[in-house]
């Protein structure tokens, strides 16, 4: 089981426990949260796609700017680690 899978599982568990606590304390708010959570998730998808695209563009620009140095033999210290 990878670290990413464990983090995703922990987030799901915390969300479930939070919803259960909210259901006990204030059930109308918990039902509203259950209804609005998928809507908020759907609205955030385009923002995630924009973030992925911007990250890819910056990675491309960085690769293009560092290409001459890499051709001359410079190596990134992060790549070795």
Secondary structure, DSSP 8 states (H G I E B T S, - for coil): --HHHHHHHHHHHHHHHHHHHHHHH-HHHHHHHHHHHHHHHHHHHHHHHHHHHHHHHHHHHHHHHHHHHHHTT---HHHH-
